[in-house]
């Protein structure tokens, strides 16, 4: 048996319970974790935004640690290896998996929604979801290499087609995703404009090397002033409806919005005239691939990007963590020490 935080009912906080230890199948592994991250998606899962969630479920999808057990058909990893996992297990057989776009796999099973997730010490996964973690990578960086930094690599490089010298707007830049997104954008050689509505977070963002900090109020106008009327090449939208319209209006001719977050299910309005006349585009980006994780881990090893640890909680403090995140009391990522 092991302790785990378990979501038993929608709109109720997870509760710490004893759950049975899992046995490994032929192609499966058991990972021992030191810590895991808390994603806002976990809060949305609790609120019922993902109808496929199978209750009761152990939430969490940020998995990293040491291999402790391996099945008989596992060939790429052995006990003691340091690994990080995708937030899902892909099928490995579809056109997307075979072309290295496993993030689009329609048959993938997501941790914390379909599969028991990361809010526990020992997690079972499959070989196909793992990458090795290089020496020198901080543990927190390994933890967030799929959901956060790898996801941002996917959004900016594959979907956003970022180029060195591009201007990138990051909305919600004081949150667990945004604080790392500004670093990834800088690692790609971009000029970065960070949006935050929290004055106390602006100081931290400036220390991360962003070029400008703006608030969401009248944001598009401010950005046009900062860029001599041009706008940005990419708006990386980590928030969704609350900032989307201003984010879209901040684009230059040929610019694109890449949407990776949606904290509010309210529909957004779209000025079609701008979309057509300025040749803009709106693109969705989901999760990360193992290739994205490998790049994110290498940049973490060399110090190009660093994990921003907002606050570390114990497993039985998960309710407090959720409340702090909802009230925007944390700059960076919240972690659970296991």
TISE-255526 format. One record per residue (C-alpha): residue number from 0; z, x, y. Coordinates in steps of 0.25 Angstrom, whole numbers. Last residue first. Layout:
% residues N
[rec NUM,[Z,X,Y]]
...
//
This chain:
% residues 338
[rec 337,[-7,26,52]]
[rec 336,[-8,29,67]]
[rec 335,[-16,18,73]]
[rec 334,[-25,21,85]]
[rec 333,[-29,15,98]]
[rec 332,[-41,21,105]]
[rec 331,[-43,24,119]]
[rec 330,[-35,20,132]]
[rec 329,[-25,9,127]]
[rec 328,[-19,-2,134]]
[rec 327,[-31,-11,135]]
[rec 326,[-23,-23,132]]
[rec 325,[-31,-27,120]]
[rec 324,[-28,-12,115]]
[rec 323,[-13,-13,117]]
[rec 322,[-13,-26,110]]
[rec 321,[-20,-21,98]]
[rec 320,[-11,-8,97]]
[rec 319,[1,-17,98]]
[rec 318,[-3,-25,86]]
[rec 317,[-7,-12,79]]
[rec 316,[7,-6,80]]
[rec 315,[11,-7,65]]
[rec 314,[0,3,63]]
[rec 313,[6,13,73]]
[rec 312,[-1,15,86]]
[rec 311,[-9,26,93]]
[rec 310,[-13,24,107]]
[rec 309,[-26,27,116]]
[rec 308,[-31,39,107]]
[rec 307,[-44,43,114]]
[rec 306,[-52,51,103]]
[rec 305,[-60,62,108]]
[rec 304,[-75,64,110]]
[rec 303,[-82,77,112]]
[rec 302,[-70,84,106]]
[rec 301,[-79,92,95]]
[rec 300,[-72,84,83]]
[rec 299,[-73,71,91]]
[rec 298,[-88,73,93]]
[rec 297,[-90,76,79]]
[rec 296,[-82,63,75]]
[rec 295,[-91,55,84]]
[rec 294,[-104,61,78]]
[rec 293,[-99,59,64]]
[rec 292,[-95,44,67]]
[rec 291,[-108,41,73]]
[rec 290,[-115,46,60]]
[rec 289,[-105,38,52]]
[rec 288,[-110,25,59]]
[rec 287,[-103,18,71]]
[rec 286,[-99,4,75]]
[rec 285,[-108,-6,81]]
[rec 284,[-117,-4,93]]
[rec 283,[-123,-16,101]]
[rec 282,[-135,-13,111]]
[rec 281,[-138,-19,124]]
[rec 280,[-151,-15,131]]
[rec 279,[-156,-13,145]]
[rec 278,[-170,-13,150]]
[rec 277,[-166,-15,164]]
[rec 276,[-175,-27,166]]
[rec 275,[-172,-33,153]]
[rec 274,[-157,-31,151]]
[rec 273,[-154,-33,166]]
[rec 272,[-161,-46,166]]
[rec 271,[-154,-51,153]]
[rec 270,[-141,-50,160]]
[rec 269,[-132,-52,147]]
[rec 268,[-120,-61,147]]
[rec 267,[-109,-57,137]]
[rec 266,[-103,-66,126]]
[rec 265,[-87,-65,125]]
[rec 264,[-83,-58,112]]
[rec 263,[-74,-49,120]]
[rec 262,[-70,-35,115]]
[rec 261,[-85,-32,112]]
[rec 260,[-88,-17,109]]
[rec 259,[-100,-8,105]]
[rec 258,[-110,-13,115]]
[rec 257,[-121,-3,119]]
[rec 256,[-127,-7,133]]
[rec 255,[-140,-1,136]]
[rec 254,[-147,6,148]]
[rec 253,[-162,5,150]]
[rec 252,[-160,3,165]]
[rec 251,[-146,7,168]]
[rec 250,[-134,-1,162]]
[rec 249,[-122,-6,170]]
[rec 248,[-126,-20,169]]
[rec 247,[-123,-20,154]]
[rec 246,[-109,-15,156]]
[rec 245,[-106,-25,167]]
[rec 244,[-110,-36,157]]
[rec 243,[-103,-30,145]]
[rec 242,[-90,-27,151]]
[rec 241,[-81,-39,147]]
[rec 240,[-91,-43,136]]
[rec 239,[-91,-30,127]]
[rec 238,[-81,-19,128]]
[rec 237,[-87,-6,122]]
[rec 236,[-100,-7,129]]
[rec 235,[-107,6,130]]
[rec 234,[-116,4,142]]
[rec 233,[-127,14,141]]
[rec 232,[-137,20,151]]
[rec 231,[-128,17,163]]
[rec 230,[-131,12,177]]
[rec 229,[-142,16,187]]
[rec 228,[-137,12,201]]
[rec 227,[-132,26,205]]
[rec 226,[-124,27,192]]
[rec 225,[-110,25,197]]
[rec 224,[-114,14,206]]
[rec 223,[-121,7,194]]
[rec 222,[-109,9,186]]
[rec 221,[-100,2,197]]
[rec 220,[-110,-10,197]]
[rec 219,[-110,-11,182]]
[rec 218,[-95,-11,182]]
[rec 217,[-92,-22,191]]
[rec 216,[-78,-23,185]]
[rec 215,[-79,-16,171]]
[rec 214,[-71,-4,177]]
[rec 213,[-78,10,179]]
[rec 212,[-75,24,175]]
[rec 211,[-85,35,177]]
[rec 210,[-90,49,171]]
[rec 209,[-81,48,159]]
[rec 208,[-74,61,155]]
[rec 207,[-63,56,146]]
[rec 206,[-53,59,157]]
[rec 205,[-60,49,166]]
[rec 204,[-58,39,154]]
[rec 203,[-43,41,154]]
[rec 202,[-42,39,169]]
[rec 201,[-50,26,168]]
[rec 200,[-40,21,157]]
[rec 199,[-30,18,168]]
[rec 198,[-39,9,176]]
[rec 197,[-42,0,164]]
[rec 196,[-55,-8,166]]
[rec 195,[-63,3,159]]
[rec 194,[-78,7,160]]
[rec 193,[-82,21,157]]
[rec 192,[-95,27,163]]
[rec 191,[-100,39,155]]
[rec 190,[-111,49,157]]
[rec 189,[-116,52,144]]
[rec 188,[-117,65,136]]
[rec 187,[-115,60,122]]
[rec 186,[-101,65,122]]
[rec 185,[-99,57,135]]
[rec 184,[-103,44,128]]
[rec 183,[-93,48,116]]
[rec 182,[-82,50,126]]
[rec 181,[-84,37,134]]
[rec 180,[-85,30,121]]
[rec 179,[-71,35,116]]
[rec 178,[-64,29,128]]
[rec 177,[-73,16,126]]
[rec 176,[-69,14,111]]
[rec 175,[-54,14,112]]
[rec 174,[-54,8,126]]
[rec 173,[-55,14,140]]
[rec 172,[-70,14,140]]
[rec 171,[-71,-1,139]]
[rec 170,[-85,0,144]]
[rec 169,[-93,13,142]]
[rec 168,[-104,16,152]]
[rec 167,[-114,27,148]]
[rec 166,[-123,35,157]]
[rec 165,[-133,43,149]]
[rec 164,[-133,58,151]]
[rec 163,[-135,62,136]]
[rec 162,[-141,50,129]]
[rec 161,[-136,38,122]]
[rec 160,[-144,29,113]]
[rec 159,[-135,17,115]]
[rec 158,[-136,13,100]]
[rec 157,[-136,26,92]]
[rec 156,[-129,35,103]]
[rec 155,[-120,27,111]]
[rec 154,[-116,16,101]]
[rec 153,[-116,24,89]]
[rec 152,[-108,35,96]]
[rec 151,[-98,25,101]]
[rec 150,[-96,19,87]]
[rec 149,[-93,34,82]]
[rec 148,[-83,35,93]]
[rec 147,[-76,22,91]]
[rec 146,[-76,15,78]]
[rec 145,[-81,27,69]]
[rec 144,[-75,39,75]]
[rec 143,[-62,32,79]]
[rec 142,[-53,38,68]]
[rec 141,[-60,51,68]]
[rec 140,[-57,53,83]]
[rec 139,[-42,49,81]]
[rec 138,[-41,59,70]]
[rec 137,[-46,70,79]]
[rec 136,[-59,77,74]]
[rec 135,[-57,92,71]]
[rec 134,[-62,92,57]]
[rec 133,[-73,83,55]]
[rec 132,[-71,68,50]]
[rec 131,[-80,65,38]]
[rec 130,[-87,51,38]]
[rec 129,[-84,39,31]]
[rec 128,[-90,25,29]]
[rec 127,[-99,28,17]]
[rec 126,[-87,34,9]]
[rec 125,[-80,20,9]]
[rec 124,[-67,15,15]]
[rec 123,[-52,13,11]]
[rec 122,[-42,15,22]]
[rec 121,[-28,21,21]]
[rec 120,[-18,22,32]]
[rec 119,[-20,8,38]]
[rec 118,[-26,0,50]]
[rec 117,[-40,6,46]]
[rec 116,[-47,-6,40]]
[rec 115,[-48,-15,28]]
[rec 114,[-62,-19,26]]
[rec 113,[-70,-31,32]]
[rec 112,[-64,-31,46]]
[rec 111,[-55,-19,48]]
[rec 110,[-65,-9,42]]
[rec 109,[-79,-15,43]]
[rec 108,[-88,-17,31]]
[rec 107,[-103,-14,33]]
[rec 106,[-113,-23,27]]
[rec 105,[-121,-25,40]]
[rec 104,[-123,-10,42]]
[rec 103,[-125,-8,56]]
[rec 102,[-115,4,57]]
[rec 101,[-122,10,45]]
[rec 100,[-133,14,54]]
[rec 99,[-136,27,46]]
[rec 98,[-149,22,41]]
[rec 97,[-144,19,27]]
[rec 96,[-132,11,32]]
[rec 95,[-141,3,41]]
[rec 94,[-151,-1,31]]
[rec 93,[-140,-5,21]]
[rec 92,[-134,2,10]]
[rec 91,[-122,10,15]]
[rec 90,[-113,-3,16]]
[rec 89,[-106,2,28]]
[rec 88,[-90,3,28]]
[rec 87,[-85,0,42]]
[rec 86,[-77,7,53]]
[rec 85,[-84,20,49]]
[rec 84,[-74,30,43]]
[rec 83,[-68,43,46]]
[rec 82,[-65,54,37]]
[rec 81,[-56,67,34]]
[rec 80,[-58,71,20]]
[rec 79,[-45,73,12]]
[rec 78,[-50,65,0]]
[rec 77,[-65,67,-2]]
[rec 76,[-77,62,5]]
[rec 75,[-92,62,3]]
[rec 74,[-92,59,-12]]
[rec 73,[-85,46,-14]]
[rec 72,[-89,40,-27]]
[rec 71,[-76,41,-34]]
[rec 70,[-68,35,-23]]
[rec 69,[-60,43,-13]]
[rec 68,[-45,44,-9]]
[rec 67,[-38,50,3]]
[rec 66,[-49,52,13]]
[rec 65,[-43,56,27]]
[rec 64,[-43,49,40]]
[rec 63,[-52,39,48]]
[rec 62,[-54,25,49]]
[rec 61,[-56,16,62]]
[rec 60,[-59,2,57]]
[rec 59,[-46,-5,59]]
[rec 58,[-40,-19,53]]
[rec 57,[-34,-21,39]]
[rec 56,[-39,-34,35]]
[rec 55,[-34,-48,31]]
[rec 54,[-44,-53,34]]
[rec 53,[-58,-50,33]]
[rec 52,[-65,-48,46]]
[rec 51,[-79,-54,46]]
[rec 50,[-76,-63,59]]
[rec 49,[-74,-51,68]]
[rec 48,[-69,-56,81]]
[rec 47,[-56,-61,75]]
[rec 46,[-45,-56,84]]
[rec 45,[-40,-46,74]]
[rec 44,[-55,-41,73]]
[rec 43,[-55,-40,88]]
[rec 42,[-43,-31,88]]
[rec 41,[-49,-22,77]]
[rec 40,[-61,-21,86]]
[rec 39,[-53,-16,97]]
[rec 38,[-51,-3,88]]
[rec 37,[-38,3,83]]
[rec 36,[-40,17,77]]
[rec 35,[-34,23,65]]
[rec 34,[-24,33,61]]
[rec 33,[-20,43,50]]
[rec 32,[-30,37,40]]
[rec 31,[-31,39,25]]
[rec 30,[-45,36,20]]
[rec 29,[-47,30,6]]
[rec 28,[-61,31,1]]
[rec 27,[-72,23,-6]]
[rec 26,[-84,25,-14]]
[rec 25,[-78,23,-28]]
[rec 24,[-68,13,-23]]
[rec 23,[-54,17,-17]]
[rec 22,[-41,9,-19]]
[rec 21,[-34,3,-8]]
[rec 20,[-19,3,-4]]
[rec 19,[-14,-11,-3]]
[rec 18,[-9,-16,11]]
[rec 17,[4,-16,17]]
[rec 16,[5,-23,31]]
[rec 15,[4,-21,45]]
[rec 14,[-1,-33,53]]
[rec 13,[-14,-35,61]]
[rec 12,[-12,-43,73]]
[rec 11,[-16,-58,72]]
[rec 10,[-28,-64,79]]
[rec 9,[-36,-65,65]]
[rec 8,[-26,-64,53]]
[rec 7,[-22,-53,43]]
[rec 6,[-26,-41,50]]
[rec 5,[-18,-30,43]]
[rec 4,[-12,-17,48]]
[rec 3,[-10,-8,36]]
[rec 2,[1,-1,28]]
[rec 1,[-2,4,14]]
[rec 0,[0,0,0]]
//
